[in-house]
Amino acid sequence: MMAKRKALAEMVTADADLLSNAIERARARAREVHAVCTHTMIDEVDGALWGNWGDDEGNVMIMDKDILKDNDPFDDDDLVADAA
Amino acid sequence: MLEKHVYYAELQNLARQHIVSKANHMDATYGRVGFPGVTLSSISEAALVEADEEWPKYHCMSPHGGFGNRFRWAEVFRKFQYRPSFFNLAVWQELDSDTTVLQALAIGRPSRGKSHLTIHAFEKCFAPYELKHVSLLVLSCANEYAKLLGTSRVLIKEALHEPVYLEHGFRQYQLPRLNRTFLSKDVS
Protein backbone atom coordinates (compact mmCIF):
# COMPACT_ATOMS: atom_id res chain seq x y z
CA MET A 1 0.00 0.00 0.00
CA MET A 2 2.79 2.39 0.96
CA ALA A 3 4.63 1.62 -2.27
CA LYS A 4 1.47 2.35 -4.30
CA ARG A 5 0.92 5.67 -2.52
CA LYS A 6 4.55 6.62 -3.06
CA ALA A 7 4.33 5.74 -6.77
CA LEU A 8 1.15 7.80 -7.14
CA ALA A 9 2.71 10.76 -5.33
CA GLU A 10 5.72 10.57 -7.65
CA MET A 11 3.47 10.52 -10.74
CA VAL A 12 1.51 13.56 -9.54
CA THR A 13 4.74 15.42 -8.78
CA ALA A 14 6.12 14.58 -12.22
CA ASP A 15 2.93 15.86 -13.93
CA ALA A 16 2.91 19.04 -11.86
CA ASP A 17 6.57 19.60 -12.76
CA LEU A 18 5.79 19.19 -16.46
CA LEU A 19 2.99 21.73 -16.27
CA SER A 20 4.95 24.29 -14.25
CA ASN A 21 7.86 23.83 -16.67
CA ALA A 22 5.49 24.55 -19.57
CA ILE A 23 4.34 27.78 -17.88
CA GLU A 24 7.93 28.81 -17.18
CA ARG A 25 8.93 28.11 -20.80
CA ALA A 26 6.09 30.32 -22.03
CA ARG A 27 7.14 33.13 -19.67
CA ALA A 28 10.75 32.80 -20.77
CA ARG A 29 9.64 33.03 -24.41
CA ALA A 30 7.64 36.21 -23.70
CA ARG A 31 10.61 37.75 -21.84
CA GLU A 32 12.89 36.90 -24.77
CA VAL A 33 10.52 38.47 -27.33
CA HIS A 34 9.76 41.56 -25.23
CA ALA A 35 13.45 42.15 -24.55
CA VAL A 36 13.75 42.85 -28.28
CA CYS A 37 10.37 44.47 -29.02
CA THR A 38 7.37 45.53 -26.94
CA HIS A 39 5.57 47.22 -29.83
CA THR A 40 1.89 46.31 -30.30
CA MET A 41 -0.89 47.40 -32.63
CA ILE A 42 -2.19 49.61 -29.83
CA ASP A 43 0.98 51.70 -30.14
CA GLU A 44 -0.09 52.46 -33.71
CA VAL A 45 -3.33 54.18 -32.60
CA ASP A 46 -3.41 57.94 -32.92
CA GLY A 47 -3.53 59.32 -29.37
CA ALA A 48 -6.23 61.83 -30.34
CA LEU A 49 -8.54 58.92 -31.15
CA TRP A 50 -7.87 56.83 -28.04
CA GLY A 51 -11.09 56.45 -26.05
CA ASN A 52 -12.76 59.03 -28.25
CA TRP A 53 -13.81 56.64 -30.93
CA GLY A 54 -16.61 58.53 -32.67
CA ASP A 55 -18.62 56.38 -35.05
CA ASP A 56 -18.54 52.66 -34.57
CA GLU A 57 -16.67 50.56 -37.08
CA GLY A 58 -19.73 48.75 -38.42
CA ASN A 59 -19.82 45.06 -39.07
CA VAL A 60 -16.38 43.67 -38.36
CA MET A 61 -17.28 40.01 -38.67
CA ILE A 62 -14.85 37.45 -40.04
CA MET A 63 -16.60 34.33 -41.21
CA ASP A 64 -14.66 31.56 -42.90
CA LYS A 65 -17.45 29.70 -44.67
CA ASP A 66 -15.33 26.52 -44.69
CA ILE A 67 -14.61 26.76 -40.99
CA LEU A 68 -16.02 23.34 -40.11
CA LYS A 69 -14.38 21.51 -43.01
CA ASP A 70 -11.27 19.35 -42.61
CA ASN A 71 -8.05 19.85 -44.57
CA ASP A 72 -7.85 23.59 -44.07
CA PRO A 73 -5.37 24.92 -46.70
CA PHE A 74 -4.34 27.64 -44.23
CA ASP A 75 -2.62 24.95 -42.16
CA ASP A 76 -0.06 24.69 -44.94
CA ASP A 77 3.07 26.80 -44.44
CA ASP A 78 3.83 26.73 -48.16
CA LEU A 79 0.66 28.73 -48.75
CA VAL A 80 2.43 31.89 -47.66
CA ALA A 81 5.82 30.90 -49.04
CA ASP A 82 4.28 30.49 -52.50
CA ALA A 83 2.78 33.95 -52.34
CA ALA A 84 5.99 35.67 -51.25
CA MET B 1 -0.21 16.76 -24.71
CA LEU B 2 -1.57 18.59 -21.66
CA GLU B 3 1.71 20.42 -21.20
CA LYS B 4 1.46 21.74 -24.79
CA HIS B 5 -2.04 23.08 -24.05
CA VAL B 6 -0.71 24.72 -20.89
CA TYR B 7 2.28 26.23 -22.75
CA TYR B 8 0.15 27.86 -25.45
CA ALA B 9 -2.59 28.91 -23.01
CA GLU B 10 0.04 30.71 -20.94
CA LEU B 11 1.53 32.28 -24.08
CA GLN B 12 -1.91 33.68 -24.98
CA ASN B 13 -2.44 34.81 -21.41
CA LEU B 14 0.86 36.73 -21.56
CA ALA B 15 -0.11 38.24 -24.92
CA ARG B 16 -3.42 39.45 -23.43
CA GLN B 17 -1.65 40.85 -20.36
CA HIS B 18 0.75 42.76 -22.61
CA ILE B 19 -2.14 44.27 -24.58
CA VAL B 20 -3.94 45.23 -21.37
CA SER B 21 -0.81 46.92 -19.99
CA LYS B 22 -0.47 48.88 -23.26
CA ALA B 23 -4.13 49.92 -23.08
CA ASN B 24 -3.69 51.03 -19.47
CA HIS B 25 -0.63 53.02 -20.53
CA MET B 26 -2.67 54.73 -23.28
CA ASP B 27 -5.44 55.49 -20.73
CA ALA B 28 -2.88 57.15 -18.43
CA THR B 29 -1.13 59.00 -21.27
CA TYR B 30 -4.26 60.47 -22.89
CA GLY B 31 -6.48 60.74 -19.79
CA ARG B 32 -9.28 58.74 -21.40
CA VAL B 33 -10.26 55.13 -20.85
CA GLY B 34 -10.26 53.38 -24.20
CA PHE B 35 -12.10 50.22 -23.20
CA PRO B 36 -13.78 50.67 -19.79
CA GLY B 37 -14.41 47.57 -17.68
CA VAL B 38 -13.00 45.18 -20.26
CA THR B 39 -11.46 41.79 -19.52
CA LEU B 40 -9.64 39.70 -22.13
CA SER B 41 -9.83 35.96 -21.55
CA SER B 42 -9.92 32.52 -23.11
CA ILE B 43 -13.22 31.32 -24.56
CA SER B 44 -15.11 29.56 -21.77
CA GLU B 45 -18.33 27.57 -21.69
CA ALA B 46 -20.11 30.69 -20.39
CA ALA B 47 -18.88 32.67 -23.39
CA LEU B 48 -20.12 30.02 -25.83
CA VAL B 49 -23.54 29.97 -24.18
CA GLU B 50 -23.84 33.77 -24.29
CA ALA B 51 -22.73 33.93 -27.94
CA ASP B 52 -25.12 31.20 -29.05
CA GLU B 53 -28.12 32.21 -26.93
CA GLU B 54 -27.92 35.97 -26.25
CA TRP B 55 -26.23 37.39 -29.35
CA PRO B 56 -28.80 36.10 -31.87
CA LYS B 57 -31.40 38.38 -30.23
CA TYR B 58 -29.50 41.31 -31.75
CA HIS B 59 -28.51 39.83 -35.10
CA CYS B 60 -31.19 41.95 -36.77
CA MET B 61 -28.82 44.90 -36.07
CA SER B 62 -26.13 43.32 -38.26
CA PRO B 63 -26.18 43.81 -42.02
CA HIS B 64 -24.99 40.20 -42.41
CA GLY B 65 -27.38 38.68 -39.91
CA GLY B 66 -24.67 37.48 -37.55
CA PHE B 67 -22.36 34.51 -37.39
CA GLY B 68 -24.99 32.51 -35.53
CA ASN B 69 -27.25 32.42 -38.58
CA ARG B 70 -24.80 30.00 -40.11
CA PHE B 71 -22.69 28.47 -37.33
CA ARG B 72 -22.91 27.84 -33.61
CA TRP B 73 -19.86 29.15 -31.75
CA ALA B 74 -19.77 26.06 -29.55
CA GLU B 75 -19.41 23.89 -32.65
CA VAL B 76 -16.64 26.08 -34.08
CA PHE B 77 -14.79 26.09 -30.75
CA ARG B 78 -14.83 22.28 -30.54
CA LYS B 79 -13.48 22.11 -34.08
CA PHE B 80 -10.47 24.27 -33.17
CA GLN B 81 -9.66 23.31 -29.59
CA TYR B 82 -7.91 20.05 -30.47
CA ARG B 83 -4.91 22.13 -31.62
CA PRO B 84 -3.04 23.24 -28.47
CA SER B 85 -1.80 26.41 -30.18
CA PHE B 86 -5.23 27.58 -31.47
CA PHE B 87 -5.94 31.29 -31.02
CA ASN B 88 -9.02 32.10 -28.98
CA LEU B 89 -10.24 35.25 -27.33
CA ALA B 90 -13.33 36.34 -25.43
CA VAL B 91 -13.82 40.06 -24.70
CA TRP B 92 -16.03 40.66 -21.65
CA GLN B 93 -17.18 44.03 -20.36
CA GLU B 94 -18.58 44.94 -16.96
CA LEU B 95 -21.38 47.44 -17.68
CA ASP B 96 -22.22 47.93 -14.01
CA SER B 97 -21.70 46.07 -10.74
CA ASP B 98 -24.41 43.53 -11.66
CA THR B 99 -23.96 43.16 -15.40
CA THR B 100 -21.09 41.68 -17.36
CA VAL B 101 -21.61 41.06 -21.07
CA LEU B 102 -19.72 39.28 -23.81
CA GLN B 103 -18.61 41.83 -26.41
CA ALA B 104 -16.59 39.73 -28.88
CA LEU B 105 -15.27 36.29 -29.71
CA ALA B 106 -12.45 35.40 -32.06
CA ILE B 107 -10.88 32.13 -33.06
CA GLY B 108 -8.05 31.04 -35.34
CA ARG B 109 -4.98 28.88 -35.56
CA PRO B 110 -1.36 29.02 -36.65
CA SER B 111 -0.20 26.95 -39.59
CA ARG B 112 1.44 23.66 -38.68
CA GLY B 113 4.94 25.07 -39.15
CA LYS B 114 3.95 28.34 -37.37
CA SER B 115 4.79 30.56 -40.34
CA HIS B 116 1.42 32.36 -40.15
CA LEU B 117 -1.58 32.73 -37.86
CA THR B 118 -5.02 32.84 -39.50
CA ILE B 119 -8.12 34.37 -37.93
CA HIS B 120 -11.06 32.29 -39.12
CA ALA B 121 -13.89 33.75 -37.09
CA PHE B 122 -14.60 36.98 -35.28
CA GLU B 123 -17.94 38.35 -34.19
CA LYS B 124 -18.89 41.24 -32.01
CA CYS B 125 -22.06 41.75 -30.02
CA PHE B 126 -24.67 43.86 -31.83
CA ALA B 127 -26.65 44.78 -28.71
CA PRO B 128 -27.23 48.49 -27.97
CA TYR B 129 -24.39 48.31 -25.43
CA GLU B 130 -21.85 47.10 -28.04
CA LEU B 131 -18.22 48.02 -27.39
CA LYS B 132 -16.92 50.44 -29.99
CA HIS B 133 -13.76 49.48 -31.84
CA VAL B 134 -13.47 46.10 -30.19
CA SER B 135 -11.63 44.93 -33.33
CA LEU B 136 -8.53 46.78 -32.11
CA LEU B 137 -8.35 44.52 -29.05
CA VAL B 138 -8.95 41.37 -31.07
CA LEU B 139 -6.39 42.17 -33.76
CA SER B 140 -3.81 43.36 -31.20
CA CYS B 141 -4.12 40.11 -29.24
CA ALA B 142 -3.82 38.03 -32.41
CA ASN B 143 -0.78 40.02 -33.52
CA GLU B 144 0.88 39.76 -30.10
CA TYR B 145 0.24 36.03 -29.82
CA ALA B 146 1.62 35.58 -33.35
CA LYS B 147 4.75 37.46 -32.26
CA LEU B 148 5.25 35.18 -29.26
CA LEU B 149 4.75 32.15 -31.50
CA GLY B 150 7.38 33.48 -33.90
CA THR B 151 5.04 33.64 -36.92
CA SER B 152 5.71 36.25 -39.55
CA ARG B 153 2.14 37.16 -40.61
CA VAL B 154 -1.42 37.32 -39.42
CA LEU B 155 -3.94 36.41 -42.12
CA ILE B 156 -7.66 37.11 -42.13
CA LYS B 157 -9.89 34.73 -44.00
CA GLU B 158 -13.14 36.18 -45.35
CA ALA B 159 -13.54 39.52 -43.67
CA LEU B 160 -17.04 40.84 -44.32
CA HIS B 161 -16.08 44.50 -43.97
CA GLU B 162 -12.54 44.99 -45.27
CA PRO B 163 -12.10 48.75 -44.69
CA VAL B 164 -11.85 48.23 -40.91
CA TYR B 165 -8.92 45.86 -41.33
CA LEU B 166 -7.21 48.04 -43.92
CA GLU B 167 -7.38 50.87 -41.38
CA HIS B 168 -5.50 48.62 -38.92
CA GLY B 169 -2.68 48.04 -41.40
CA PHE B 170 -3.88 44.83 -43.05
CA ARG B 171 -3.38 44.63 -46.80
CA GLN B 172 -4.91 42.51 -49.52
CA TYR B 173 -2.78 39.46 -50.10
CA GLN B 174 -2.96 37.25 -53.14
CA LEU B 175 -2.65 33.53 -52.48
CA PRO B 176 -2.10 32.04 -55.95
CA ARG B 177 -2.72 28.44 -54.98
CA LEU B 178 -6.20 29.30 -53.69
CA ASN B 179 -6.74 31.84 -56.47
CA ARG B 180 -8.21 34.21 -53.88
CA THR B 181 -7.24 37.41 -52.11
CA PHE B 182 -7.11 37.56 -48.33
CA LEU B 183 -5.93 40.12 -45.82
CA SER B 184 -2.49 40.02 -44.26
CA LYS B 185 -0.37 42.03 -41.86
CA ASP B 186 3.26 41.42 -41.05
CA VAL B 187 3.83 40.75 -37.37
CA SER B 188 5.53 43.71 -35.77
Interface residues (C-beta under 8 A of the other chain):
Chain A: D15 L18 L19 N21 A22 I23 R25 A26 R27 R29 A30 V33 H34 C37 T38 H39 T40 M41 I42 D43 E44 V45 G47 W50 G51 N52 W53 D56 E57 G58 N59 V60 M61 I62 M63 D64 K65 I67 L68 D72 P73 F74 D75 D76 D77 D78 L79 V80 A81 D82 A83
Chain B: L2 E3 K4 V6 Y7 Y8 E10 L11 L14 A15 H18 I19 K22 A23 M26 D27 T29 Y30 R32 V33 G34 S62 P63 H64 G66 F67 R70 F71 E75 V76 K79 A106 R109 S111 R112 G113 K114 S115 H116 T118 I119 H120 A121 F122 E123 K124 E130 K132 H133 V134 S135 L136 L139 S140 N143 E144 K147 L148 S152 R153 L155 I156 K157 E158 A159 L160 H161 V164 H168 G169 Y173 Q174 L175 P176 R177 L178 S188
